[in-house]
Amino acid sequence: MKILSVLLVGIILGACSSPKETTATKKVSTPRITKTDEFKGGTSFENAVIIKVNTESAGVAEEYKWLSQSYPGYSTIRKSQASRGNRHYDIITFKTKEGVEKNAYFDITSFHKK
């Protein structure tokens, strides 16, 4: 009987504990945008940094130059593309040297698929 009581208490205590965070339950952090970011631009499709060059290689170089000047010490996490209407965008997700995750939006219409 004593063993059954100990087992029952263990089950009850285990059921009452808070669930462990798993990959499925982790909340995805939304990149934080500050007033300084808004001043620099590139924080959304609406205020994307417009890259005006004729080739893709020159455009990509301009994107990373802008990031280096705006966020020294940043590190790239990922890069994706999107289209809205007849405009094309690169979205670079990066981490600042302080460890804050952010997105930078670039209007690449001038060199898209060139």
Summary of the structure (lengths in Angstrom):
residues: 114
radius of gyration: 23.2
end to end distance: 78.6
largest distance: 81.8
contacts: 256
relative contact order: 0.18
helix: 32%
strand: 25%
